[in-house]
Amino acid sequence: MLRTSRSLTTAQLRSLVQDLNTERARLERRLALEDFDLKEIAVGVHTEIAARRDALVAALERIADGSYGVCERCQQDIPLGRLIVMPEATHCAVCPTLA
C-alpha cells in the first residue's frame, strides 16, 4: 500500500475531504437532473460529469486507504497547491499521467 502524503496536515486533509465531498454532491445533483433523452452534446457533458464524479470518489477512497496525496508514478508528495486546485490528482505536476 502507498503512503499518505507527509506534507498534508490533518486540517488540510480534512479541508480537502470536505471539498471533495462538496464537489461530488454537486456533480451527483447535476447527474440526477440530466434528461437521458438529450442530444449527443448533452450525453458528452453527462459523461464528463460522471467521470469527474468517479475521480472524486476514487480520491476519497485513496484518503480512506492512506494513499492520498502521493504521486502514483514517482511516489513523491503531490504539492498541496495542486491538490487544492485538483483534489483528485493522482500525479505530481512533473510526472505525466497515462491516458
C-alpha positions in Angstrom: 0.0 0.0 0.0 1.2 3.5 -0.7 1.7 6.0 2.0 -0.2 9.2 2.7 1.5 12.4 1.8 3.6 13.5 4.8 3.3 17.2 3.8 -0.5 17.3 4.5 -1.6 18.3 7.9 -4.8 16.8 9.5 -6.6 20.1 9.0 -5.5 20.3 5.3 -6.6 16.7 4.7 -10.0 17.4 6.4 -10.5 20.5 4.2 -9.7 18.5 1.1 -12.2 15.8 2.1 -14.8 18.5 2.6 -14.1 20.0 -0.8 -14.2 16.5 -2.5 -17.5 15.7 -0.8 -19.0 19.1 -1.8 -18.0 18.7 -5.4 -19.1 15.1 -5.5 -22.6 16.1 -4.2 -22.8 18.9 -6.7 -21.9 16.6 -9.6 -24.4 13.9 -8.4 -27.2 16.5 -8.3 -26.3 17.5 -11.8 -26.3 13.9 -12.9 -29.7 13.3 -11.3 -31.2 16.3 -13.1 -29.9 15.3 -16.5 -32.5 14.1 -19.0 -31.2 11.0 -20.6 -33.0 11.7 -23.9 -30.9 14.7 -24.6 -28.9 15.2 -27.8 -25.4 14.0 -28.3 -23.7 17.1 -26.8 -25.6 16.6 -23.6 -24.6 13.0 -23.4 -21.0 14.1 -23.7 -21.5 16.6 -20.8 -23.1 13.8 -18.8 -20.2 11.5 -19.4 -17.7 14.2 -18.3 -19.6 14.9 -15.2 -19.8 11.2 -14.3 -16.0 10.8 -15.0 -15.2 13.7 -12.7 -17.5 12.3 -10.0 -15.8 8.9 -10.3 -12.4 10.6 -10.0 -13.6 12.4 -6.8 -14.9 9.1 -5.4 -11.5 7.5 -6.1 -9.7 10.3 -4.3 -11.9 9.8 -1.3 -11.1 6.1 -1.4 -7.3 7.0 -1.5 -7.8 9.1 1.6 -9.5 6.2 3.3 -6.8 3.7 2.4 -3.9 6.1 3.2 -2.5 6.6 -0.3 -3.9 10.1 -1.0 -1.5 12.9 -1.9 1.3 10.7 -3.2 2.2 10.6 -6.9 1.3 7.2 -8.3 4.4 7.3 -10.6 7.3 8.7 -8.6 5.9 8.2 -5.0 6.7 11.8 -4.1 4.2 14.0 -2.2 1.8 15.9 -4.5 2.1 19.6 -3.5 -0.8 21.0 -1.5 -1.5 23.7 -4.1 -2.0 21.1 -6.8 -4.4 19.2 -4.5 -6.4 22.3 -3.7 -6.8 23.1 -7.4 -7.3 19.5 -8.5 -8.1 17.4 -5.4 -8.5 14.2 -7.4 -4.9 14.4 -8.7 -3.0 11.1 -8.8 0.3 12.5 -10.1 2.6 15.4 -9.3 3.0 18.1 -11.9 6.3 16.6 -13.1 5.1 13.1 -13.8 2.8 12.7 -16.9 -0.4 10.7 -16.5 -1.1 7.8 -18.8 -4.2 8.5 -20.8 
